Amino acid sequence: MRKLKNEENLSYGTKVFDFNKKAVALIIKTWDNTFWENGGKKIDVRFATCVDIEGKRYNTEFKNLTPLENLSIGRQVELGILKPKGAENGNNI
């Protein structure tokens, strides 16, 4: 099995917000995807395999993801992850 270039940055099990899908997900794998530009320049792009809240697996660029712990409570409310204080039938702050 090939080792990742940045193996120390693995994030298995991290709850994240996917800004591309506008949803919470869980990282189950990270990996490098190699592309070649016109002219032959090699580019490694970090990807993650995630599971959404419905249990569906999907791949996305790592740059689309932010760990929930890095988002302030106010930002989580703004993104719809948490409900504001006093909201009925949901996660209250």
N, C-alpha and C positions, 0 to 999 in steps of 0.2 A: 504494500500500500504506500502510495506517495505521500510524503509529509507536506503539510502546508508551509508556505514561506513564513507566515506569521502565526505559527502554532500556539504561541503564548496568548494570542488574542481570541481563542475559541470562547464562544458564548453559549454553550449548550445549556438549555433550560432557562434562558433569560426571557422574561416577559418584556415584550417590546410594543411600541406603537409603530405601525407601518403607515408612513405618511402617503405612500402611493395608494394603498387600499383604504386608508382612513379607518383602520381597525386595529384592535389588539391581537397579538399573535405570540407564539412561543417558538424560539429558535431551537431546532433540533440538530442542525448541522451547519457548519460554515466551510466554504471551499473557495479556491481560486479558479476563475474561468479565464482562459487565455484567448486573446483575440490578436489578429494581425491587421494593422492599418494598411491602406494602400501605401506602397513603398516599402513594406516589409517590417515596419516597426512593431515589436511585440508589446502587448499591453496585458497585464494581469489585473482582472477586476474581481474584487471580493464579493461573493454571493453568500446568501443564507437560504437554507431550506427551513421553512416555517410551517407551523400548524395553526390554522385559524380557529375561532371559537366553535365552529361547526365540525372540526376534526379534519378539514381538508388540507392536504399538503400542497405547498407551492414554493417556488423559488423567486427570490427578489434580490436586487443589488443591496449590499450591506448598507450603503449610504442612505437608503430609504428608511432605515430602522433607527429608533431611539429607545433605549431602555426606559421602562416606566419610572424607575427610580430616579432618572435624570430629569424628569418633567415635574415642575412644581405642581402643587395641588390646584392652583389657579389655572395653569395651562391644561391640566387634565380635565377640569370642568369645561374649559373653553373648547376642548376637542371632543367632549361628550363621553369621556371615559368615566368620570364621576359626575354625580348630580349635585347641584348646589344645596347648601344647608336648607332644610325645610322642604325639600322636594319629596313628594310622596312616592312610595314603593320603589325605592332605589338605594344606591349607595349614597349615604350622606357623609358630608365632610365633618 
